[in-house]
């Protein structure tokens, strides 16, 4: 095999691969062995016609397709290794010469992983701002805890905004009851905006045991063609009225909702928790700013094939998340009134950013000689197996991870090392 390489563009190469006539003849024989049964030749049982007869009857090219595949499948990967080419997509194959008794020549044009021109990645400066926890922040958290512990009790008197009305209702459009427009003992929070139009407002003032016809109009884009923009009447009966009672924020409240005996202790704990959260956010924002600067300092032309591959991965991730929720992509796109093409267009910029991040980190790793050792990979696999696997199958899970996700684990470790290296040399301002 002889290979000539030509750089067409910065990230595209063209390989001209020449294979000896004997190797091509062998490939044709393999094609004949595979396809002989497909040919019907008069005077021979199906599959028993000699190769020279099949060629005479159907032409030499009848056996070329699989022969070409055999040749390309064995020679193309070797050509990549010999020329130190890292492709990012499938090659475009063109046949230059194909004739038995002569050398087989073809070209393979393919996009390659681009070269990265690194900028500064050590001594990066970025702002590190820590938000102070105020008394208002603490009180806001206390009020949230108060709302979570709201008590709901039946009350006497009329419905007011903020109350919960326990109602029976039945809806009619053009005098006919419609599907999904009926319920009993439905608890509706007045003022929540859960129901259409002024439905909730029209219940204000009613008492338990009272009934009323509520007249509303469905929105034009309600989602059901038979209801869009239609006026409707709901026959409503109030069964009960409930009021929300917020507990008073006192020492007793603190002891009921936390491990602390006094309100002061609870406030101090909340302030400490919020301070830690702010510090974590500040550090995370700082690290993001540093890494974004490192990536922005680098220059690289990203092939469309790499962006498309990242988009494929993002769609696969979305599909996996939906599957856990009992949904699929078709349902998701229908619900969001979008298509896969819309998703790709919306996420293309993010995908390109992800690819650049990966390329820059890989380039820094090469410059710094950072790798993941076998020991580190096994240690990471063991950590994951112990954390997520069954206790009695840790070793089995480790072996499976090492077989299936070794590359992913290695990449994860290298990425962490590079991030640590960058952050150790960064400066906060």
N, C-alpha and C positions, 0 to 999 in steps of 0.2 A: 504493500500500500504506500502510495506517495501522496503527500498533502502539501498544497500551496495555500498560504493565508494572505488575504488582502483586507485591509481596513477600509471599509466604505465610508463610514462616518465615525464619530467619536466613540459611539457605543455599539456599532454594528460591524460584524466581520463576515467575510465570505470565504469559505473553505472550498477549494477545488480538490476533490479526492479521486485518485486514480487507483483502480483495483485491477490486478492482473487478469488476463483472459482465462487462466485456469480456475481462478477463484469464482469468476462469473459463471463458468461452465458448471462448477459444483453447485452454485446457487440455483441454476436452471434445473439441474437434476433433482434437487430438493423440492423445487416447485412442482416438477413432474410427479414425484412420489406423493405429494400432498393432493394434487388435483386430477390425477389420472382417471379417477372414478367419475369425474364430472363430464368427461368427453364421450360422445357417441360416435364411433367410427364404424362404417359398414364393414362387415366381415369379421369383426372382433367383438367379443363379449365386453360389456361395459367395464372399464377399468383395466382391460387387458391389452389395449393397443400400445405398441412400443412408442417411445418418445419421438423417434424420427417420423413415424407415421402420423402422430398427432400434429407435429410441426408442419408436415406436408399438407395435411388436411385443413388445419386451422391457421397455419402461419406461425412463424417463429415467435411472434409477440404474444401468443396465447399463454405462454408460461412466464412472461416477463414480470408481471405485477408482483407476484410473491417472491420472485428471484430478486427484484429490486429491494423489496422489504428486508429480505434476509441480509443482503449486502449492507444496506444502510444501518440496520439494527446492530451490526457487528463492527462496522468501520467508523461510523460517526462518533460514538462514544470514545473510541481510541484516539480519534483525531482531536477531540476536545482536550483529552488528558495530555497528549503530546505537545499541544500548542498552548497549554495552560489557559484554556478558555473556560469562563464560568458563565454559562448561558442563563437567560432569565425567561426564555420562552421556547416554544417548539420551533425548529428550523423550517425555512422555506426551501424545499428540495427541487432542483431543476436537473434534468438529465442532459448531459452534454454529448455523450457518445454511448450507444448501446447496440452491440452487434456481436453475435457469437464468433469467437475466434479472434476478437479484438479486446483491448483493454476497456473496462467499463469506467466511464468518467461521469461524475455528477458534482454539482455544487450545493453547498448548504449555507444559506444566509441566515444569521441569527443575531438577535440583540444580546449584548453581554452586560454583566454587572459593571456599571460605570466607575471610572476612576474618580476618587474624591480628592479635591484640593482643600486640605485642612487649613483653617485659620487658627487663631489663638484658642487654646482650650485649657490653658493653665493661667492662673492669676486673674480669672474673670471676676469682675465686680458687679454686684447687684444689690438693690435695696432690700433691706430686711426690716419690715415694719411690724411692730407688735401692737395690736389694738388693746387698749386698756379696758378692763372690765369695770363698768360703772354701776352705781347703785340701781340705776334704771334697768340695766341688764339683769341684775339679780331679781328685781321685782317682777320683771317680765317672765322669768323662769318660774317664780313662785305663782304667778297668776295662771300660767300654763298648768302647773300642778294642781292648782285650785279648780281649774276647768275640768281636768281629768277626773277629779273626785266630786264632781257635781252630783247632787242627789236630785232625783226626779220624783215628785209626789203629786197625787191627785189633789186638785184644788177646787174650791167652790167658786162660783162666779163665772164671768164671761171670759172668752178667749182674748188674750192680749198678745202683742208682738213679742216673740221669744218663747211663748208657751208651746207645748206639744198637744196638738189636737188628735184625739183617737177617733177616727171617722170611718163610716161606711160610705162608699160612693159608687155611682154608676154613671157612665158617660154615654151621651147620645149625640150623633151627628145626623142632621136631617131627620130627626125623630127615631133613628134606628140605633140600638146599642152597638158599640164597636168592640172588636176584640182587644183585650188588654186594658179596657177602660173601667174595670170594676175591681173593688177590693173591700174586705171587711176588717175592722179594727186596725186600720192603717194608722201608724203614728207619724204625723206630719208636723215638723217644726215650723212654726209660723215665722216668716221672714227669712227663711233659709234659701228661698228661690228654687226649691226643688220642683215645684209644679209650675206649669205654664201660665203666662199672662198674669192676671190679678187674682188667680184662684185663692192664694193664701190670704190676701188682703180682704177678700169678701167673707172670710170666716171670722174675722175679728168682731167681737161683740156677741157671738153666739154662745149659748150655754149647753151643758150636757143635756141631752134629750131633745134638743131643738134640731129642726131640719131646714134646709134652704136649697133652692136651685141656683147653682153658680154658673154664670154665663161667661165663657172665655173664647178666645180665638187661637187656634194652633198656629205656630210660626210657619212661614212659607217654606222653610227648609227643615221641617220637623223630622223628616226621614222616612215617613210613610206616605206614599203617594195619595192614598185615600183620605189622609188627614191634613196634608199640607195646606195651610191657609184657611182651613175650614172653621166656621163658628161651631161651638159645641155647648151642650148643656150638661151639667153634672148634678144629679140628685144626691145631696150630701146630708148625712145624719151624724150629729156629734154624739159619740158614746161617752166620752169623758174628756176632761181638760186636765193636763198635767203642767206643773210649773217647775222650773229648774231652781234649785236652791244651792247657791255657792256656799261652801263651808267658810267660816271666818278664819283668816290666817292668824293663828295663835300658836302658843306652845303646844296646845292639845293637837292642833292640826299637824304640826311638825312631827309629833310623836306617832301620829296615826299613819303618815305617809312616808316616813323615813326611819332610819335607825337612831335618830337624834331625839333628845328629850326637850330641847328648847328651840325656839324659832331662831335665835341668834346662832346656834350651832348649825342649823340647817342653812342659814344665809351664808355663813362662812364656808360651808362645804360646797354650796353652789358656786360661790366666787372662786374657790380653788379649782373646781371642775371646769368652769368657763375659762379660767386663766390657762389651764393646761391645754384646753381646746384651741385657744387663741395662739398659744405658743406653737402647737403642732401645725396649725394653719399657716402661721408666719414662716415656719421652717419649710413647709411644703411649697408655699408660694416662692420663697427664696430659691429653693432647689430648681423649681420649674423655670424661673427667670434665668438662672445660670445656664441650665441645659439648653434653653431656647437661644441664648446668646452664642453658645458653642456651635449649635447647628447653623445659626444665621451666619456665623463667621466662615463657614465652609461653602465651597462652590462645587456643585455637582449637577450634571444633566441627567434627569431621571427618565428612563425609557417608559413609554406608555404601558409596555407589557408588565412592568413591575407594579405600576399603579393599578392596573386591571387585576393583577393577581392579589393585591392587597384588598381590593374591593370584593373579590370572590371570597376572601377570608372573612371580611366583615359581614357579608351576607350569610355565610355559613354560621358565624357566631350568633347573628340575629335569629336564624332558623333554630339553632340549639336552644336559645333562651325562650323562644316561642313554644317549642316542644314541651318544655317544662311546665308551661302554663296551659297545655292542652290545645295549643293553636298551631297553625301552619302559616307559611309565607303567603299563600293565596288569600287566606282569611285576613291576614294583617294588611295586605295591600288593598283589599276590598274595604276594610273598616276605615283605613286612613285615606281612601280615595286616591291612592298613588299606584305606581307601577315599579317594577324593579329598575327600569331605566331612570325613573325619577330619583329613586334611592341612590343609584350610582352617580347621578349628576350632583345631587346634594352633598354626597360624601366624598366626592373626588378630591377636593382640596385637602380634606383631613387625611385621606389615604396617601396622597402625595407627601404630606408632612410626616406621616408615620414611616414611609419608605426612606425619606431623607434622614430621619432620626436614626434608623437602623443602619444605613450606609455610613453615616458619620461615626457612630459608635464602633462599627466594624473596622473602619479605617484607623481610628485611634488605637484600637486593640492591636492591630498589626504593627503600628509604629512603636507602641509600648511593649510589644511582645507579651500581651496578656492572653492567657488561655485558661481553660477549665481542665484541671487534672482529673484522671480517672477516680481518684480518691474523693475529690470534691463532688463529682457527678454522683457517685454512689451514695455519698453522705446526704446529698439533696434528695435523691430518690428514697432513701430510708426515712428522712424527715416527712416527706409527703405520704409515704406508705403508713407510717405510724400515726399521722394526723387524720388521714381520711380513710385508710383501709381497715379491714376487719382485723381485730387483735391477733387472731390465730392464723392470719394469712399474710403477715407483714413481709416475710421473705419472698413469698410467691408474687406479691404486688411489686416489690422492689425489682425482681427479675423482669417482670412485665414492663415496668417503667424504663428499665435500662435497654430493653429490646425495642420498644415502640417510641419512647420519647427522649432518647439519649441526646439527640441534637437540640431539642427544645430546652432540656435541662442545662446543657452546656452553654447555650445562648443566654439563658437567664443568669447563669453565674457570671459570665463575661460581662454582661450588661451592668450587673451590680458592681463588679470590680471597677469598671470604667467610670461609673457614676461616682463611686467613692473616691477614685483618684481625682476626678474633676472637682468634687466638693472639698476635698482636703486642701486643694490649691486655690480655692475661690476665696473672695474677700467680700464681707458684707459692708455696705455703706449706708 
